[in-house]
Amino acid sequence: MSCRWLEKHPKVSWVSYLGLESHTFHKEALRLLRPNAFGGMLSFGVEGGREAGRTVVDRLKLASHLANVGAQPFSPSLTPG
């Protein structure tokens, strides 16, 4: 899974995905959801701040640069801060 790869990457500071054992609500998700039905959305942060995040988004090759649209299957975005 991409989330496990990201979690081990040295330039990734955090990963949020219900399917990861490290997620705060993983045990609750196991109780409430069907097996392996954690959804397809994940979030992660990169080391190096906003400029490093911008570099990651600019180098993505499989996604369009769109605002967060609910029906969009892959929508990278930078959060303020």
N, C-alpha and C positions, 0 to 999 in steps of 0.2 A: 504494500500500500504506500502511496505517496506520503502519507502523514508519518509513517514510521521512518522513511528515508529522510524526510525533513527534520524530524525530531533528533536524528543522529548527526545532521549536518553541522559542522563547526561554525558556519556563518548564520545559522538560524537561532534566534534567541528564545523563541517559544512557539508552540504549536497548540492550537485548540481544535480538537475533533472528538466528538463523543465516543468514537470507537477506540480511542487510545486509553489504556489503563491509567495513564497519568492525568486524564481529564477529571476535574472536580466532580462531575456528575456521571461518570462512567458507570458506577454500580447502579445508580438510579435508572440510567438508560437501559442497562441489561434487564432490569426488572420490568420496565414499562414497554419496551420496544420488542418487535419480533427479532429473532436471532439474526445477527449481522445486518440489521436494518437501521444503521446509524445516520443515514442520509449522505448526501454528496458534498456538503458544504464544510470547508475547513478554513481556518485562519492561521496565519503565522506572521511572526515578526523577524526582521533581519537585523543582524549586528551592523552598526554603522549609521543608524538613524535614517532620516528622511531621504538623504541623497543616495544611500545604499538601496533603500526601497525603490526609489525612482529608477535606479539602474536595473533592478530586477524586473520591474514592470516594462521598461523600455526594451529589454532583451527577450521578453516572452515571445515565442514564435507560434503558439497554438491558440492565442486568444486575441480578441478585439479589445481595444481600449474604449470601454464604455462606462457610463455611470452605472451604478448598481441597479439593474433591472431584474425584477423577480423571475422572469421567464428566461433570462439569459443563462445558459448552462455554465459559462465560465466568464466571470467578470472581475478582473483585477482592479483594485482601487487602493489609493493611499489614504490613510486616515490623517486628520489634522493633528499636528502636535510635534 
